[in-house]
Amino acid sequence: MLQTIRERAQGWIAWAIILLISIPFALWGIQSYLGVGGEPIAATVNGVEIPARELDRRVQETRFELRERLGAAYDPAAFDDQRLRSEALETLIQEALLMDIVGRLGLRVADQEVQMQILSDPAFVSEGRFDKDTYERLLRFQGLTPAMYEAQLRQKMNATQLIRAVSSSELATRAELDAYKRLMGQKREISYLRLPLAEHRTEEPIDEARITAYYDSNRARFQSPEQVKLEYLVLDTDSLSSKVEVSEDDLRQLYESDQARFVQPERREVRHLLLKVDADADEATAQSVLDEIQSIRARIQAGESFEELAKTLSQDPGSAANGGSLGIIESGIMVPAFDQAAFALPVGELSEPVRTPFGYHLIDVVQILPSEVKPFEDVREQLRAELAKQRAEGLFYDLAERLANISYESRDSLDPAAEELGLTIQRSDWVGRDGSGEGLLAQPKVLAAAFSLDVLVERNNSDLIEPERDKLQAVVLRVAEHREASTKPLDEVREEVISAIRDEQARSAAKAAAETLVDQLREGADWSAVSGDLQPESPGLVDRQTADVPAGVLDAAFKLPVPAEGAVSVGTAILDDGDAVVVRLTKVEDGQVEADTKDGFSAESFILTQIMGRQAYTNMLDDMKSRAKIERKASRDSEEAL
């Protein structure tokens, strides 16, 4: 039968059928190359795609940084997710533009520069020098080959090269520098009146329609964030150290092989008497002090008490009260001349005068504590901890590689890896994208993995994660449960809505009251009459960094126009706590313009040049963006373009 099929498959009809069958397969293969049906894309910049997962990761990192910076004051609801995503996307677009211009300009970092950067990285240093094994092991742990890492590093250095070239191209002229000094050194004479928010807050009932309208227009503020429950395995050297076996023979062998570090060097109990002489004193002055200390030495040799003479005559305030005692010292602690003399004297013999940068000393050795080796029993636990840590680190890299392999091969469960490696599967409570977890579960890399497409949607195990660069810890996780972001029901947040409306009303009332006072002042009303029962605050002349004046007041004061002779400028501001203020400006004094330093360069010139350089770089990016072909895709959470 097979022979018959073979014979009939030689004609043109058979080849036509094969061709027709091949076309769909060929197109299906091409589709994979073209990326059709691939991972979601957040934007394209001149044809370069920015994956949605990279945008997710950047948003998560931003939230984590906000949480770390604000601490207990951090409120996830105060940072709209859509706005954070939009800002993060713009940052990624700028980075893509930067790399595009670097490529088109042909900027390139020399191989030697990349090599020096790697060799000087502290992460790859072992025992004071670059260690190739450490380098390759850390890269392998992060899923990188040396070639991949070097390519990434070269890319970053290329971008830095462009930034430095543009930023350093600016130069401040004399006129610009003088204007900067006058402006930044400017002082303004102000007074201000605070209108407390609390005095404008009322408890009158809020209309139900307004409650509903506020809730509907501020739904993002009342959302329960998207959350997951995680299962995860943790591998670290702390837990491995307790499992590592260290025998008594191992400890003794380490003690014998490294005994030199347990040697206690010779120590001496020393006392001295000092007469001060300046290092640059003339010969006559030094000779006079030398003669004086020689006479003191003769008195001691004649039987007078060293201790009593030191108390009354020594000019070392630290030791004179103790009879000149310096306690027990080791060689190398004191200045060389003193050290050499002190460790050459026998017990009970008074030294000749010894000259140091401090003056002339008489030195007496009270006792000598000879060199000795610390007994094994005294250092046993120290050796045990060191050896356990060393072996745990070696075991860590082996187990981390096995953990990565097993969790990848069994993508739908952590059980096989846990069983084979003897690890316990840990389970989390609900964790949000905003970094609401604690400890390990608040780490950006962990959150990025938990909410990645592969883990969250495909429900696979994550790749091996190294949460902190400087800590030997590895994590593999998977999503056990997932719940989407949702808006809390109005009944649940009704009191919060009412409080927010009352705050809004109070801010509006305080602002309106402040503006009314400003109108009265502009019409010629007296400052004291306008203030009424409120007490104005008059800090007088202030600069831009005055600490005891609210930042909002300073900001408003330095934006007001310079008042005409005999007149005032007035304006309003809203402070961070919601209070409204009326700011009154009566005088402006420009900063002084002084000549540059001798080398023609000043701190102000450096700062201004840096500011101008950053602005030039920003202008370049804006220009690149206006010329680039940028396509922002629909967001992952809505059909609207970012």
C-alpha positions as CSV (number, residue, x, y, z in Angstrom):
1,M,0.0,0.0,0.0
2,L,2.8,2.4,0.9
3,Q,4.4,1.6,-2.4
4,T,1.2,2.5,-4.3
5,I,0.9,5.8,-2.5
6,R,4.6,6.6,-3.3
7,E,4.0,5.8,-7.0
8,R,1.0,8.0,-7.2
9,A,2.6,10.9,-5.4
10,Q,4.9,11.6,-8.2
11,G,2.5,13.6,-10.4
12,W,1.7,17.3,-10.7
13,I,-1.6,16.9,-8.8
14,A,0.2,15.6,-5.7
15,W,2.6,18.5,-5.8
16,A,-0.3,21.0,-6.1
17,I,-1.9,19.5,-3.1
18,I,1.3,19.7,-1.1
19,L,1.7,23.4,-2.1
20,L,-1.8,24.2,-1.0
21,I,-1.2,22.6,2.3
22,S,2.1,24.3,2.8
23,I,0.7,27.9,2.4
24,P,-1.2,28.0,5.7
25,F,1.8,26.6,7.6
26,A,4.1,29.1,6.0
27,L,1.8,32.0,6.8
28,W,1.5,30.7,10.4
29,G,5.3,30.7,10.7
30,I,5.6,34.2,9.3
31,Q,3.0,35.4,11.7
32,S,5.2,34.4,14.6
33,Y,8.1,36.4,13.1
34,L,5.9,39.4,12.6
35,G,4.7,39.3,16.2
36,V,1.0,39.0,15.3
37,G,-0.7,37.5,18.3
38,G,2.4,38.3,20.5
39,E,2.5,40.1,23.8
40,P,0.6,43.4,24.2
41,I,2.4,46.6,23.2
42,A,2.1,49.9,25.1
43,A,3.6,52.1,22.3
44,T,5.9,52.2,19.3
45,V,8.7,54.8,18.8
46,N,10.1,55.0,15.3
47,G,9.1,51.4,14.9
48,V,10.6,50.2,18.2
49,E,8.0,48.5,20.4
50,I,7.6,49.2,24.1
51,P,6.0,46.0,25.7
52,A,3.1,46.5,28.0
53,R,4.8,44.4,30.6
54,E,7.7,46.9,30.7
55,L,5.1,49.6,31.3
56,D,3.5,47.6,34.1
57,R,6.9,47.0,35.7
58,R,7.8,50.8,35.6
59,V,4.4,51.7,37.2
60,Q,4.9,49.2,40.0
61,E,8.4,50.6,40.6
62,T,7.0,54.1,40.7
63,R,4.4,53.1,43.3
64,F,7.0,51.4,45.4
65,E,9.3,54.4,45.3
66,L,6.4,56.7,46.4
67,R,5.5,54.3,49.2
68,E,9.2,54.3,50.4
69,R,9.5,58.1,50.2
70,L,6.2,58.9,51.9
71,G,6.0,56.1,54.5
72,A,2.9,56.2,56.6
73,A,1.6,59.2,54.6
74,Y,1.4,57.1,51.4
75,D,-2.2,56.8,50.2
76,P,-2.6,54.7,47.0
77,A,-5.9,56.4,46.2
78,A,-4.1,59.8,46.0
79,F,-2.1,58.5,42.9
80,D,-4.4,57.8,40.0
81,D,-3.3,54.7,38.3
82,Q,-4.1,56.0,34.8
83,R,-2.0,59.1,35.5
84,L,0.9,57.1,36.8
85,R,0.8,54.8,33.7
86,S,0.7,57.8,31.4
87,E,3.7,59.4,33.1
88,A,5.6,56.1,33.1
89,L,4.9,55.6,29.4
90,E,6.2,59.1,28.6
91,T,9.4,58.2,30.4
92,L,9.8,55.0,28.5
93,I,9.1,56.9,25.2
94,Q,11.8,59.4,26.1
95,E,14.3,56.5,26.8
96,A,13.4,54.9,23.5
97,L,14.0,58.2,21.7
98,L,17.3,58.7,23.4
99,M,18.5,55.2,22.3
100,D,17.3,55.9,18.8
101,I,19.3,59.2,18.5
102,V,22.3,57.4,20.0
103,G,22.1,54.8,17.3
104,R,21.6,57.3,14.5
105,L,24.5,59.5,15.7
106,G,26.7,56.4,15.8
107,L,27.9,57.1,19.4
108,R,29.9,54.2,20.7
109,V,31.7,53.4,23.9
110,A,35.1,51.8,23.6
111,D,35.5,48.1,24.7
112,Q,38.1,49.2,27.2
113,E,35.6,51.6,28.9
114,V,33.0,48.8,29.2
115,Q,35.6,46.5,30.6
116,M,36.8,49.1,33.2
117,Q,33.2,49.7,34.2
118,I,32.7,46.0,34.9
119,L,36.1,45.6,36.6
120,S,35.3,48.4,39.0
121,D,31.7,47.3,39.9
122,P,31.8,46.4,43.6
123,A,29.2,43.6,43.0
124,F,31.9,41.6,41.1
125,V,34.7,42.2,43.5
126,S,35.9,39.4,45.8
127,E,38.8,39.8,48.2
128,G,39.6,43.2,46.9
129,R,39.7,42.5,43.2
130,F,37.5,41.5,40.3
131,D,36.5,37.9,40.4
132,K,35.4,36.3,37.1
133,D,33.6,33.4,38.8
134,T,31.5,35.9,40.9
135,Y,30.8,37.9,37.8
136,E,29.5,34.9,35.7
137,R,27.6,33.4,38.6
138,L,25.7,36.7,39.4
139,L,24.8,37.1,35.7
140,R,23.7,33.6,35.4
141,F,21.5,34.0,38.5
142,Q,19.8,37.0,36.7
143,G,19.3,35.0,33.5
144,L,22.0,36.9,31.7
145,T,25.1,35.9,29.7
146,P,28.2,38.1,29.8
147,A,27.5,39.2,26.2
148,M,23.9,40.2,27.1
149,Y,25.0,42.1,30.2
150,E,27.8,43.9,28.4
151,A,25.4,44.9,25.6
152,Q,23.0,46.4,28.1
153,L,25.9,48.2,29.9
154,R,27.2,49.5,26.6
155,Q,23.7,50.9,25.8
156,K,23.5,52.7,29.1
157,M,27.0,54.2,28.7
158,N,26.2,55.3,25.2
159,A,23.1,57.2,26.5
160,T,25.1,58.7,29.3
161,Q,27.7,59.9,26.7
162,L,25.0,61.7,24.8
163,I,23.5,63.3,27.9
164,R,26.9,64.5,29.1
165,A,27.8,65.9,25.6
166,V,24.5,67.9,25.4
167,S,24.5,69.1,29.0
168,S,28.1,70.2,29.0
169,S,27.7,72.2,25.8
170,E,26.1,75.2,27.7
171,L,28.1,78.1,29.0
172,A,26.8,80.9,31.2
173,T,27.7,84.4,30.1
174,R,28.7,87.2,32.5
175,A,25.3,88.8,32.1
176,E,23.4,85.6,32.7
177,L,25.5,84.8,35.8
178,D,24.9,88.3,37.2
179,A,21.2,88.1,36.6
180,Y,21.1,84.6,38.2
181,K,23.0,86.0,41.3
182,R,20.6,88.9,41.6
183,L,17.5,86.7,41.3
184,M,18.6,83.7,43.5
185,G,20.0,86.0,46.2
186,Q,16.9,88.2,46.2
187,K,15.2,88.9,49.5
188,R,11.6,90.1,49.9
189,E,9.9,91.8,52.8
190,I,6.6,90.1,53.4
191,S,3.7,89.6,55.9
192,Y,0.9,87.2,55.5
193,L,-2.5,86.4,56.9
194,R,-3.6,82.8,57.4
195,L,-7.3,81.9,57.0
196,P,-7.7,78.4,58.6
197,L,-9.5,75.8,56.7
198,A,-11.3,74.6,59.9
199,E,-13.1,77.9,60.3
200,H,-14.7,77.5,56.9
201,R,-15.8,73.9,57.3
202,T,-19.5,73.4,58.0
203,E,-21.5,70.4,59.2
204,E,-24.6,71.3,57.1
205,P,-26.3,68.3,55.4
206,I,-25.1,67.4,51.9
207,D,-27.6,66.9,49.2
208,E,-27.9,63.2,48.1
209,A,-27.6,64.2,44.4
210,R,-24.3,66.0,45.1
211,I,-23.0,62.9,47.0
212,T,-23.8,60.7,44.0
213,A,-22.4,63.2,41.6
214,Y,-19.1,63.5,43.5
215,Y,-18.9,59.7,43.8
216,D,-19.5,59.2,40.1
217,S,-16.9,61.8,39.1
218,N,-14.2,60.5,41.5
219,R,-14.6,56.7,41.2
220,A,-10.9,56.2,40.9
221,R,-10.5,57.5,44.4
222,F,-12.8,54.9,45.8
223,Q,-11.3,51.8,44.1
224,S,-10.2,48.6,45.6
225,P,-7.0,47.9,43.8
226,E,-6.3,44.8,41.7
227,Q,-4.8,42.2,44.0
228,V,-3.4,38.7,44.0
229,K,-2.7,35.9,46.6
230,L,0.7,34.3,46.0
231,E,2.3,31.0,46.6
232,Y,6.1,31.3,46.7
233,L,9.3,29.5,47.5
234,V,12.2,31.4,49.2
235,L,15.8,30.3,49.1
236,D,18.4,32.2,51.1
237,T,21.7,31.7,52.9
238,D,20.2,32.4,56.3
239,S,18.0,29.4,56.2
240,L,20.6,27.3,54.5
241,S,23.2,28.1,57.2
242,S,21.1,26.3,59.8
243,K,20.9,23.2,57.7
244,V,24.6,23.0,56.8
245,E,26.6,20.5,58.9
246,V,29.9,21.6,60.3
247,S,32.0,19.0,62.1
248,E,34.5,19.6,65.0
249,D,37.3,18.4,62.7
250,D,36.3,21.0,60.1
251,L,36.4,23.7,62.8
252,R,39.8,22.7,64.1
253,Q,41.2,22.4,60.6
254,L,40.1,25.9,59.8
255,Y,41.5,27.2,63.1
256,E,44.9,25.6,62.4
257,S,45.1,26.8,58.8
258,D,44.1,30.4,59.6
259,Q,45.6,30.7,63.1
260,A,47.5,33.9,62.2
261,R,44.3,36.0,62.4
262,F,43.7,34.9,65.9
263,V,47.0,36.1,67.2
264,Q,46.8,38.9,69.8
265,P,49.8,41.1,69.2
266,E,52.0,42.4,72.0
267,R,50.4,45.2,74.0
268,R,51.8,47.7,76.5
269,E,50.5,49.8,79.3
270,V,52.1,53.2,78.8
271,R,52.1,56.6,80.5
272,H,53.6,59.8,79.2
273,L,54.3,63.4,80.1
274,L,54.0,66.0,77.3
275,L,55.3,69.5,76.9
276,K,53.9,71.0,73.7
277,V,55.9,72.4,70.9
278,D,54.4,73.7,67.6
279,A,55.6,71.7,64.6
280,D,56.9,74.9,63.0
281,A,58.5,76.3,66.1
282,D,61.9,77.9,65.7
283,E,65.0,76.1,67.0
284,A,65.4,78.4,70.1
285,T,61.8,77.7,71.2
286,A,62.2,73.9,70.7
287,Q,65.5,74.0,72.6
288,S,63.9,75.8,75.6
289,V,61.1,73.2,75.8
290,L,63.7,70.4,75.5
291,D,65.7,71.8,78.4
292,E,62.6,72.0,80.5
293,I,61.6,68.4,79.9
294,Q,65.1,67.3,80.5
295,S,64.9,68.9,84.0
296,I,61.6,67.1,84.6
297,R,63.2,63.8,83.6
298,A,66.1,64.4,86.1
299,R,63.5,65.0,88.9
300,I,61.8,61.7,88.1
301,Q,65.1,59.8,88.0
302,A,65.9,61.4,91.4
303,G,62.8,59.8,92.8
304,E,59.9,62.1,92.3
305,S,56.6,60.5,91.3
306,F,56.0,60.3,87.5
307,E,52.3,60.3,88.2
308,E,52.3,63.4,90.3
309,L,54.5,65.3,87.9
310,A,52.4,64.3,85.0
311,K,49.2,65.6,86.8
312,T,50.8,69.0,87.4
313,L,53.1,69.5,84.4
314,S,51.8,67.5,81.5
315,Q,50.1,69.5,78.7
316,D,48.1,66.6,77.4
317,P,44.6,67.3,78.7
318,G,43.4,63.8,77.9
319,S,45.9,62.0,80.1
320,A,47.3,64.5,82.7
321,A,44.4,64.0,85.2
322,N,45.2,60.2,85.1
323,G,48.9,60.7,85.9
324,G,49.8,60.5,82.2
325,S,48.2,57.1,81.6
326,L,47.4,56.2,78.0
327,G,46.1,52.7,79.0
328,I,47.0,49.6,77.1
329,I,48.0,50.2,73.5
330,E,49.0,48.2,70.4
331,S,51.8,49.0,68.1
332,G,50.7,51.2,65.2
333,I,48.2,53.3,67.2
334,M,50.4,56.2,68.2
335,V,52.5,58.4,65.9
336,P,55.6,56.6,64.6
337,A,58.2,58.3,66.8
338,F,56.2,57.7,70.0
339,D,55.3,54.1,68.9
340,Q,58.9,53.2,68.2
341,A,60.1,54.5,71.5
342,A,57.3,53.0,73.6
343,F,57.8,49.5,72.1
344,A,61.6,49.6,72.5
345,L,61.6,50.4,76.2
346,P,61.8,47.8,78.9
347,V,59.4,48.0,81.9
348,G,60.4,50.7,84.4
349,E,62.9,52.5,82.3
350,L,62.2,56.2,81.5
351,S,62.7,57.2,77.9
352,E,64.8,60.1,76.7
353,P,62.7,63.1,75.4
354,V,60.9,62.0,72.2
355,R,59.9,64.7,69.7
356,T,56.6,64.3,67.8
357,P,54.3,66.8,66.0
358,F,52.7,67.5,69.4
359,G,55.9,68.3,71.3
360,Y,58.3,66.5,73.6
361,H,57.3,63.4,75.5
362,L,58.7,61.4,78.4
363,I,57.5,57.8,78.1
364,D,57.2,55.1,80.8
365,V,56.2,51.5,80.2
366,V,54.2,50.2,83.1
367,Q,53.7,46.6,81.9
368,I,54.1,44.4,78.8
369,L,51.4,42.0,77.7
370,P,53.1,39.5,75.4
371,S,51.7,38.3,72.1
372,E,49.3,35.3,72.4
373,V,47.0,33.1,70.3
374,K,43.3,33.1,71.2
375,P,42.3,29.6,72.3
376,F,40.3,27.5,69.9
377,E,37.4,27.4,72.4
378,D,37.2,31.2,72.4
379,V,36.7,31.4,68.6
380,R,34.8,28.1,68.0
381,E,31.4,29.8,67.4
382,Q,32.9,32.5,65.2
383,L,34.5,29.8,63.1
384,R,31.3,27.8,63.0
385,A,29.3,30.8,61.7
386,E,31.9,31.6,59.1
387,L,32.2,28.1,57.8
388,A,28.4,27.6,57.8
389,K,27.9,30.8,55.8
390,Q,30.6,29.9,53.3
391,R,29.1,26.5,52.7
392,A,25.6,27.9,52.6
393,E,26.6,30.3,49.8
394,G,28.1,27.5,47.8
395,L,24.9,25.4,48.4
396,F,22.8,28.4,47.5
397,Y,24.0,28.8,43.9
398,D,23.6,25.0,43.3
399,L,20.0,25.0,44.7
400,A,19.1,28.2,43.0
401,E,20.0,26.7,39.6
402,R,18.0,23.6,40.4
403,L,15.0,25.7,41.7
404,A,15.0,27.6,38.4
405,N,15.1,24.4,36.3
406,I,12.4,22.5,38.2
407,S,10.0,25.4,38.5
408,Y,10.4,26.0,34.8
409,E,9.9,22.4,33.8
410,S,6.8,22.1,36.1
411,R,5.3,25.5,35.2
412,D,1.9,24.9,36.8
413,S,2.9,24.0,40.3
414,L,5.6,24.7,43.0
415,D,5.1,21.3,44.6
416,P,7.8,19.4,42.6
417,A,10.5,22.1,43.4
418,A,9.4,22.2,47.1
419,E,9.5,18.4,47.5
420,E,12.9,17.9,45.7
421,L,14.7,20.8,47.4
422,G,13.0,20.5,50.9
423,L,11.5,24.0,50.8
424,T,8.2,25.1,52.3
425,I,5.6,26.7,50.0
426,Q,4.6,30.0,51.6
427,R,1.3,31.8,51.0
428,S,0.5,35.5,51.1
429,D,-2.6,37.5,51.9
430,W,-4.0,39.8,49.2
431,V,-1.2,41.9,47.6
432,G,-1.8,44.9,45.3
433,R,0.2,46.3,42.4
434,D,0.8,49.4,44.6
435,G,3.3,47.6,46.8
436,S,0.8,47.1,49.7
437,G,2.6,44.0,50.8
438,E,5.4,43.9,53.4
439,G,9.0,42.8,53.4
440,L,9.7,40.5,50.5
441,L,6.3,41.0,48.9
442,A,6.9,44.8,48.7
443,Q,10.0,44.4,46.5
444,P,9.5,45.8,43.0
445,K,11.0,42.8,41.3
446,V,8.6,40.5,43.1
447,L,5.6,42.6,42.3
448,A,6.6,42.9,38.7
449,A,6.8,39.1,38.4
450,A,3.5,38.6,40.2
451,F,1.6,40.9,37.8
452,S,3.4,39.9,34.7
453,L,1.5,38.5,31.7
454,D,3.1,35.0,32.1
455,V,2.4,34.7,35.8
456,L,-0.9,36.6,36.2
457,V,-2.7,35.6,33.0
458,E,-1.0,32.4,31.9
459,R,-0.8,31.2,35.6
460,N,2.8,29.9,35.2
461,N,5.5,29.9,37.8
462,S,7.7,33.0,37.6
463,D,11.3,32.9,36.6
464,L,13.9,32.9,39.4
465,I,13.8,36.3,41.1
466,E,16.6,38.0,42.9
467,P,14.7,40.7,45.0
468,E,17.8,42.5,46.3
469,R,21.1,42.8,44.5
470,D,23.3,42.7,47.6
471,K,21.5,39.8,49.3
472,L,21.7,36.1,48.4
473,Q,18.0,35.4,48.2
474,A,16.0,33.7,45.4
475,V,12.3,33.5,45.0
476,V,9.9,31.7,42.6
477,L,6.2,32.5,42.9
478,R,2.9,31.8,41.2
479,V,-0.6,33.4,41.5
480,A,-3.0,31.4,43.7
481,E,-6.0,33.8,43.5
482,H,-6.7,37.0,41.5
483,R,-9.3,39.7,41.8
484,E,-9.7,42.7,39.5
485,A,-9.7,46.3,40.6
486,S,-13.3,47.4,41.4
487,T,-15.0,50.5,42.7
488,K,-16.3,50.3,46.3
489,P,-20.1,50.6,46.6
490,L,-21.3,54.1,47.5
491,D,-22.8,52.9,50.7
492,E,-19.4,51.7,51.9
493,V,-17.7,55.0,51.2
494,R,-20.5,57.4,51.9
495,E,-18.9,59.1,54.9
496,E,-15.6,59.4,53.1
497,V,-17.5,61.1,50.2
498,I,-19.3,63.5,52.5
499,S,-16.0,64.4,54.3
500,A,-14.3,65.0,50.9
501,I,-17.2,67.3,49.8
502,R,-17.0,69.3,53.0
503,D,-13.2,69.7,52.6
504,E,-13.8,70.9,49.1
505,Q,-16.4,73.4,50.2
506,A,-14.1,74.6,53.0
507,R,-11.2,75.1,50.6
508,S,-13.4,77.0,48.2
509,A,-14.8,79.2,51.0
510,A,-11.3,79.9,52.4
511,K,-10.0,80.8,49.0
512,A,-12.9,83.1,48.3
513,A,-12.4,84.8,51.6
514,A,-8.7,85.4,50.8
515,E,-9.5,86.8,47.4
516,T,-12.1,89.2,49.0
517,L,-9.4,90.5,51.3
518,V,-7.0,90.9,48.4
519,D,-9.6,92.9,46.5
520,Q,-10.1,95.2,49.6
521,L,-6.3,95.7,49.9
522,R,-6.0,96.6,46.2
523,E,-8.8,99.2,46.7
524,G,-6.7,100.9,49.4
525,A,-8.0,99.2,52.6
526,D,-5.6,99.2,55.6
527,W,-3.7,95.9,56.4
528,S,-4.6,96.0,60.1
529,A,-8.3,96.7,59.3
530,V,-8.6,93.9,56.8
531,S,-7.0,91.3,59.2
532,G,-9.7,91.9,61.8
533,D,-9.5,89.3,64.5
534,L,-6.8,87.3,62.6
535,Q,-3.2,87.9,63.6
536,P,-0.9,88.7,60.6
537,E,2.6,87.1,60.6
538,S,5.5,89.4,59.7
539,P,8.7,87.5,59.1
540,G,10.2,90.6,57.4
541,L,12.9,90.1,54.8
542,V,13.0,86.4,53.6
543,D,15.0,84.5,51.0
544,R,13.9,81.5,48.9
545,Q,15.2,79.1,51.5
546,T,13.8,80.6,54.7
547,A,12.8,77.6,56.8
548,D,10.2,79.2,59.2
549,V,7.9,80.4,56.5
550,P,5.5,77.9,54.8
551,A,6.6,76.9,51.3
552,G,3.3,78.0,49.8
553,V,3.8,81.5,51.2
554,L,7.3,81.8,49.9
555,D,6.2,80.5,46.5
556,A,3.5,83.1,46.3
557,A,5.7,85.9,47.6
558,F,8.4,85.4,45.0
559,K,5.8,85.3,42.2
560,L,4.3,88.6,43.1
561,P,5.3,91.6,40.9
562,V,7.8,94.1,42.4
563,P,5.7,96.8,44.1
564,A,6.0,100.5,43.0
565,E,7.7,102.9,45.4
566,G,5.4,103.4,48.4
567,A,3.0,100.7,47.2
568,V,2.5,97.0,48.0
569,S,1.8,93.8,46.0
570,V,-0.7,91.3,47.3
571,G,-1.8,87.8,46.3
572,T,-3.2,84.5,47.7
573,A,-2.1,81.0,48.1
574,I,-3.4,77.7,49.4
575,L,-1.1,75.8,51.7
576,D,-0.6,72.0,51.9
577,D,-2.9,71.7,54.9
578,G,-5.7,73.5,53.0
579,D,-5.4,76.9,54.8
580,A,-5.7,79.9,52.6
581,V,-3.2,82.8,53.0
582,V,-3.1,86.4,51.9
583,V,0.5,87.5,51.1
584,R,1.6,91.1,51.2
585,L,4.9,92.2,49.6
586,T,6.3,95.6,50.6
587,K,9.9,95.6,49.4
588,V,12.4,93.7,47.2
589,E,16.2,93.6,47.5
590,D,18.2,92.0,44.7
591,G,21.1,89.7,45.6
592,Q,24.6,91.1,45.5
593,V,26.7,90.6,42.4
594,E,30.3,89.9,43.5
595,A,33.4,89.2,41.4
596,D,34.3,85.6,40.6
597,T,37.0,83.7,42.4
598,K,40.6,83.9,41.4
599,D,40.3,81.1,38.9
600,G,37.4,82.8,37.1
601,F,34.9,80.1,38.2
602,S,32.3,80.2,41.0
603,A,29.8,77.9,42.6
604,E,27.0,80.0,41.1
605,S,28.5,79.7,37.7
606,F,28.7,75.9,38.0
607,I,25.0,75.7,39.2
608,L,23.7,77.9,36.4
609,T,25.7,76.0,33.8
610,Q,24.2,72.7,35.2
611,I,20.7,74.2,35.0
612,M,21.2,75.4,31.5
613,G,22.7,72.1,30.5
614,R,19.7,70.2,31.8
615,Q,17.3,72.6,30.0
616,A,19.3,72.0,26.8
617,Y,18.9,68.3,27.2
618,T,15.2,68.6,27.9
619,N,14.8,70.8,24.8
620,M,16.6,68.2,22.7
621,L,14.3,65.5,23.9
622,D,11.2,67.7,23.2
623,D,12.5,68.3,19.6
624,M,13.2,64.6,19.1
625,K,9.7,63.8,20.3
626,S,8.1,66.3,17.9
627,R,9.9,64.7,14.9
628,A,9.5,61.1,16.0
629,K,6.7,58.7,14.9
630,I,5.1,57.8,18.2
631,E,2.1,55.6,18.4
632,R,0.5,55.1,21.8
633,K,-1.6,51.9,22.0
634,A,-4.8,51.5,24.1
635,S,-4.1,50.9,27.8
636,R,-4.4,47.5,29.3
637,D,-7.3,48.6,31.5
638,S,-9.3,50.7,29.0
639,E,-10.0,51.2,25.4
640,E,-8.9,54.8,25.5
641,A,-5.4,55.7,24.3
642,L,-3.0,56.9,26.9
